[in-house]
Amino acid sequence: MTGHFLLQAALLGCTVDTVTLSVEQKAMVEERARDAGVSDRVRVHLCDYRELPESFKHQFDAFVCSEMIEVRALQDHVSFGIR
């Protein structure tokens, strides 16, 4: 389910920022956040994870990557923080 993990985090009280390249996925996650009553804690950014805004630097207490590791080539895992 698209956005399930971030919605669960928001329901627990976390403020969640997420990125996607898909306009449709962005709309779907925002709709699900509204339906779950957590739209005030969920921000969906339409951008490439390799080109995150400068304003993201030092702004987060934690970082979670889901549904991305399996699509990255093995040689790219080092730049993605995994070895």
C-alpha positions as CSV (number, residue, x, y, z in Angstrom):
1,M,0.0,0.0,0.0
2,T,1.5,3.3,-1.0
3,G,2.3,5.5,1.9
4,H,1.3,2.9,4.6
5,F,4.6,3.2,6.6
6,L,4.6,7.0,6.6
7,L,0.9,7.1,7.6
8,Q,1.6,4.8,10.5
9,A,4.4,7.0,11.6
10,A,2.2,10.1,11.3
11,L,-0.6,8.3,13.4
12,L,2.0,7.8,16.1
13,G,2.7,11.6,16.1
14,C,5.7,11.9,13.8
15,T,6.0,14.6,11.3
16,V,6.8,12.9,8.0
17,D,8.4,14.3,4.8
18,T,8.6,12.0,1.8
19,V,9.7,12.3,-1.8
20,T,8.4,10.8,-5.0
21,L,8.8,11.3,-8.7
22,S,5.1,10.4,-9.3
23,V,2.4,13.0,-9.4
24,E,-0.1,10.3,-9.0
25,Q,1.6,8.8,-6.0
26,K,1.9,12.2,-4.4
27,A,-1.8,12.8,-4.8
28,M,-2.7,9.3,-3.5
29,V,-0.5,9.7,-0.4
30,E,-1.9,13.2,0.3
31,E,-5.5,11.8,0.0
32,R,-4.7,8.9,2.3
33,A,-3.1,11.3,4.8
34,R,-6.3,13.5,4.7
35,D,-8.5,10.4,5.1
36,A,-6.4,9.3,8.1
37,G,-6.6,12.8,9.7
38,V,-2.8,13.3,9.6
39,S,-2.4,15.7,6.6
40,D,-1.0,18.3,9.0
41,R,1.9,15.9,9.7
42,V,2.6,14.6,6.2
43,R,4.4,16.5,3.5
44,V,4.9,14.9,0.1
45,H,7.6,16.5,-2.1
46,L,7.7,16.0,-5.8
47,C,11.4,15.6,-6.4
48,D,14.2,13.2,-7.1
49,Y,15.8,11.8,-3.9
50,R,19.2,12.6,-5.5
51,E,18.3,16.3,-5.7
52,L,16.9,17.0,-2.3
53,P,16.4,20.7,-1.4
54,E,19.2,22.4,0.6
55,S,16.6,23.1,3.2
56,F,16.4,19.4,4.1
57,K,20.0,19.5,5.5
58,H,20.1,18.9,9.3
59,Q,16.3,19.1,9.5
60,F,15.5,15.5,10.4
61,D,15.9,13.3,13.5
62,A,15.6,10.1,11.5
63,F,15.7,8.8,7.9
64,V,13.9,5.8,6.6
65,C,14.2,4.4,3.1
66,S,11.5,2.0,2.0
67,E,10.7,0.5,-1.4
68,M,13.9,2.0,-2.9
69,I,16.7,-0.4,-2.0
70,E,15.5,-3.2,-4.3
71,V,15.5,-0.9,-7.3
72,R,19.1,0.4,-6.9
73,A,22.0,-1.3,-8.5
74,L,24.4,-3.0,-6.1
75,Q,27.2,-0.6,-7.0
76,D,25.0,2.4,-6.0
77,H,24.3,1.2,-2.5
78,V,27.5,2.8,-1.2
79,S,26.2,6.3,-2.3
80,F,22.9,5.4,-0.8
81,G,24.4,4.7,2.6
82,I,24.4,0.9,2.5
83,R,27.3,-1.5,2.0
